[in-house]
Amino acid sequence: MGASIGGKTVVVVGAGIVGAATAYFLSRSGFAVRLLDANAPASAASGAADGAVSVASKRPGPMMTAALAGIALYRRLERDGPLGGLFHERPTIMVAEDEHEAETLRGHAEALAGAGKQLRHFEGTALPSYLPSVSAHVRLAVEVGEEGHAIGYEVVRRLIAASGVAVERTTPVLELVKSSSARSIAAVATPRGPIEADHFVIAAGGGSAELLGLSGTVRPRKGQLVVTERAPALNASLPGSLMSCRYLLSKDAILAAGGAAGRRFGLVIDPLRTGQFLIGGTREESGDTSNDLAAVRIMLASAVRLLPGIARLRALRAFAGVRSATSDGLPLVGRVPGYDNLIVATGFEGDGICLGPLMGRTVSRLIAGEDCELDLAPFAPGRFERRSLVA
């Protein structure tokens, strides 16, 4: 817990899901918030996310702990708060297609069970009755219960509306203006002039890197996805999102390579509420949002191998999103060392949807000097040796 420096005005930079949640919780605590975005709400990663509110792919540690708390908060906000009707509970179904993957999945399932997740295992003759449309070569399926789905841009829109804060669009922050004491930030410089406040929160995704001098620490990571046409019967045959064990292995490979492992594929087939399927995806060290035919072909071929009925469907749209990632796979959340009124919340990669509301509440409590409940030590912004927080 960090003590508040006093003052009730806050500038939040970035109107994605983390920034929107921060504005919502701060406004509920009586702070006057100005929410700035270089473009528009949810115009970057939050608008191109797959919507998974999930702990299924998390390894034991701080991210699993945070994801469990994040899902619990979604349930409360859906039941008692501004997200009514937006969070839909469903399981994540992790599948192994060979014995090596099955061994990995069994070990991972043991870790999830140890964290209190509700699991069901299906193999042998039990598999076809549970997943009748999935390929017969699948060796093992593990259903991870109490997961969910929420569409990122809808969550952002609802949180901003509930906060009562008007987003200042097309207002990029050019630099942070230090106070005379150099231990605090006095204002943010924008094309429309400086904006002063008592507290500043940088939740601008990839844009946070340039503002804080973190280009070598926070890097862009692209994910390509495909959306199919509607297939209600095939869609209904899946009780939840289908995640290949290769998704786990692709994350492990990137971490083992220090965060730079080139292009990796990790298959997820998500039955959308529209009757369509969302197929993903890639993890690429790139900041562009283009698609390429080679990646789309690999994703679709993998999807057909796992769910053969998809071969009959047309792919209607391919798109890509760029998420901010760190070399150790953990976000940066907390006070910037050396500054008593500057907080960063960035580097969530594909976990921003799951953790966004939780991190918004955490940042709000940090500013108010309240108990954050979540241990922020693993996410400390100053944990990297080579860093230049605030250039």
Backbone hydrogen bonds, N-H to C=O, Kabsch-Sander energy under -0.5 kcal/mol:
donor,donor_aa,acceptor,acceptor_aa,energy
10,V,32,A,-2.6
11,V,199,H,-2.3
12,V,10,V,-0.6
12,V,34,R,-2.9
13,V,11,V,-0.5
13,V,201,V,-3.1
14,G,12,V,-0.7
14,G,36,L,-3.4
20,A,16,G,-2.8
21,A,17,I,-2.1
22,T,18,V,-2.3
23,A,19,G,-2.5
24,Y,20,A,-2.2
25,F,21,A,-2.5
26,L,22,T,-2.5
27,S,23,A,-2.3
28,R,24,Y,-1.8
29,S,25,F,-1.0
29,S,26,L,-0.6
30,G,27,S,-1.4
31,F,26,L,-2.3
32,A,8,K,-3.3
33,V,31,F,-0.6
34,R,10,V,-2.5
35,L,166,A,-0.6
36,L,12,V,-2.8
36,L,34,R,-0.6
37,D,168,E,-2.0
42,A,15,A,-1.7
43,S,40,A,-1.6
47,G,44,A,-1.1
48,A,44,A,-0.5
48,A,45,A,-1.3
53,V,148,G,-2.4
54,S,52,A,-0.8
58,K,55,V,-2.0
64,M,59,R,-0.6
65,T,61,G,-2.2
66,A,62,P,-2.4
67,A,63,M,-2.5
68,L,64,M,-2.3
69,A,65,T,-1.8
70,G,66,A,-2.5
71,I,67,A,-2.5
72,A,68,L,-1.8
73,L,69,A,-2.0
74,Y,70,G,-2.0
75,R,71,I,-2.0
76,R,72,A,-1.7
77,L,73,L,-2.8
78,E,74,Y,-2.3
79,R,75,R,-2.1
80,D,76,R,-3.5
81,G,76,R,-0.6
81,G,77,L,-0.7
83,L,77,L,-1.7
84,G,81,G,-0.7
86,L,83,L,-2.4
87,F,83,L,-0.9
88,H,86,L,-0.6
88,H,149,H,-2.5
89,E,87,F,-0.6
90,R,147,E,-1.7
92,T,144,V,-2.1
93,I,241,S,-3.5
94,M,92,T,-0.7
94,M,142,V,-2.7
95,V,243,M,-2.5
96,A,140,L,-2.5
102,A,98,D,-2.4
103,E,99,E,-2.4
104,T,100,H,-1.9
105,L,101,E,-2.9
106,R,102,A,-2.4
107,G,103,E,-1.8
108,H,104,T,-2.2
109,A,105,L,-2.8
110,E,106,R,-1.8
111,A,107,G,-1.5
112,L,108,H,-2.2
113,A,109,A,-2.6
114,G,110,E,-1.9
115,A,111,A,-0.9
115,A,112,L,-0.6
116,G,113,A,-1.6
117,K,112,L,-2.2
119,L,117,K,-0.6
120,R,143,E,-1.5
122,F,141,A,-2.7
124,G,139,R,-0.5
126,A,123,E,-1.6
127,L,124,G,-1.1
129,S,125,T,-0.6
130,Y,126,A,-1.4
131,L,127,L,-3.2
134,V,131,L,-1.3
135,S,306,L,-2.6
138,V,135,S,-1.4
139,R,96,A,-2.6
140,L,96,A,-1.3
141,A,122,F,-2.4
142,V,94,M,-2.9
143,E,120,R,-3.1
144,V,92,T,-3.4
144,V,142,V,-0.6
145,G,118,Q,-3.2
145,G,143,E,-0.7
147,E,90,R,-0.8
148,G,53,V,-1.5
149,H,88,H,-1.5
150,A,51,G,-2.3
152,G,150,A,-0.5
154,E,151,I,-0.5
155,V,151,I,-2.1
156,V,152,G,-2.5
157,R,153,Y,-2.1
158,R,154,E,-2.3
159,L,155,V,-2.6
160,I,156,V,-2.4
161,A,157,R,-2.2
162,A,158,R,-2.3
163,S,159,L,-1.5
164,G,160,I,-1.2
165,V,160,I,-0.8
167,V,165,V,-0.6
168,E,35,L,-3.1
169,R,167,V,-1.2
170,T,39,N,-2.0
171,T,37,D,-3.2
171,T,168,E,-0.5
174,L,172,P,-0.6
174,L,189,A,-3.2
175,E,189,A,-0.9
177,V,187,A,-3.1
178,K,176,L,-0.7
179,S,184,S,-2.7
182,A,179,S,-1.1
186,A,177,V,-2.9
187,A,177,V,-1.6
188,V,195,I,-2.0
189,A,175,E,-2.7
190,T,193,G,-0.5
193,G,190,T,-2.1
195,I,188,V,-2.3
197,A,186,A,-0.9
198,D,9,T,-1.1
199,H,9,T,-1.7
200,F,341,N,-2.4
201,V,11,V,-2.8
202,I,343,I,-3.0
203,A,13,V,-2.6
203,A,201,V,-0.8
207,G,204,A,-2.2
208,S,205,G,-1.6
209,A,206,G,-1.1
210,E,206,G,-0.6
211,L,207,G,-1.4
212,L,208,S,-2.2
213,G,209,A,-0.6
213,G,210,E,-0.6
214,L,209,A,-3.4
217,T,214,L,-1.7
218,V,214,L,-3.2
219,R,217,T,-0.6
219,R,325,A,-2.8
221,R,323,R,-2.5
222,K,284,E,-2.8
223,G,321,G,-2.5
225,L,319,F,-3.0
226,V,279,I,-2.6
227,V,317,R,-3.1
228,T,277,F,-2.3
229,E,314,R,-1.9
231,A,275,G,-2.7
235,N,231,A,-2.9
236,A,232,P,-2.4
237,S,233,A,-0.8
237,S,234,L,-0.7
238,L,235,N,-1.5
241,S,91,P,-1.2
242,L,269,I,-3.1
243,M,93,I,-3.2
243,M,241,S,-0.6
244,S,242,L,-0.5
244,S,267,L,-2.6
245,C,95,V,-2.4
247,Y,244,S,-2.1
248,L,244,S,-0.5
249,L,245,C,-1.8
250,S,246,R,-2.5
251,K,247,Y,-1.7
252,D,248,L,-2.3
253,A,249,L,-2.1
254,I,250,S,-1.7
255,L,251,K,-2.1
256,A,252,D,-2.5
257,A,253,A,-1.3
258,G,255,L,-1.7
259,G,254,I,-3.2
260,A,257,A,-0.7
264,R,283,R,-1.8
266,G,281,G,-2.1
268,V,280,G,-3.1
269,I,242,L,-3.1
270,D,268,V,-0.6
270,D,278,L,-3.0
272,L,270,D,-0.9
272,L,276,Q,-2.1
275,G,272,L,-1.9
278,L,270,D,-2.5
279,I,226,V,-3.4
279,I,277,F,-0.5
280,G,268,V,-2.3
281,G,224,Q,-0.6
282,T,224,Q,-0.6
283,R,264,R,-2.1
284,E,222,K,-2.1
286,S,284,E,-2.1
296,V,292,D,-2.0
297,R,293,L,-2.6
298,I,294,A,-1.9
299,M,295,A,-2.5
300,L,296,V,-2.5
301,A,297,R,-2.6
302,S,298,I,-2.3
303,A,299,M,-2.0
304,V,300,L,-2.5
305,R,301,A,-2.0
306,L,302,S,-1.7
307,L,303,A,-3.3
309,G,133,S,-0.5
310,I,307,L,-2.3
311,A,308,P,-2.0
312,R,309,G,-1.4
313,L,310,I,-1.9
316,L,227,V,-2.0
316,L,314,R,-0.7
317,R,227,V,-1.8
319,F,225,L,-2.3
321,G,223,G,-2.1
323,R,221,R,-2.6
323,R,321,G,-0.5
325,A,219,R,-2.8
327,S,217,T,-0.6
329,G,326,T,-1.0
332,L,346,T,-3.0
333,V,331,P,-0.6
333,V,379,F,-2.4
334,G,344,V,-2.1
336,V,342,L,-2.6
339,Y,336,V,-2.0
340,D,183,R,-2.4
343,I,200,F,-2.6
344,V,334,G,-2.5
345,A,202,I,-2.6
346,T,332,L,-2.3
349,E,324,S,-2.5
351,D,348,F,-2.6
352,G,349,E,-0.9
355,L,351,D,-2.7
356,G,352,G,-2.1
359,M,355,L,-3.0
360,G,356,G,-2.3
361,R,357,P,-2.2
362,T,358,L,-2.4
363,V,359,M,-2.7
364,S,360,G,-2.1
365,R,361,R,-2.3
366,L,362,T,-2.1
367,I,363,V,-2.3
368,A,364,S,-2.1
369,G,365,R,-0.7
369,G,366,L,-0.7
370,E,365,R,-2.8
374,L,372,C,-1.8
376,L,374,L,-0.7
379,F,376,L,-1.4
380,A,377,A,-1.5
383,R,380,A,-1.7
387,R,385,E,-1.1
388,S,213,G,-0.5
390,V,212,L,-0.8
391,A,211,L,-0.6
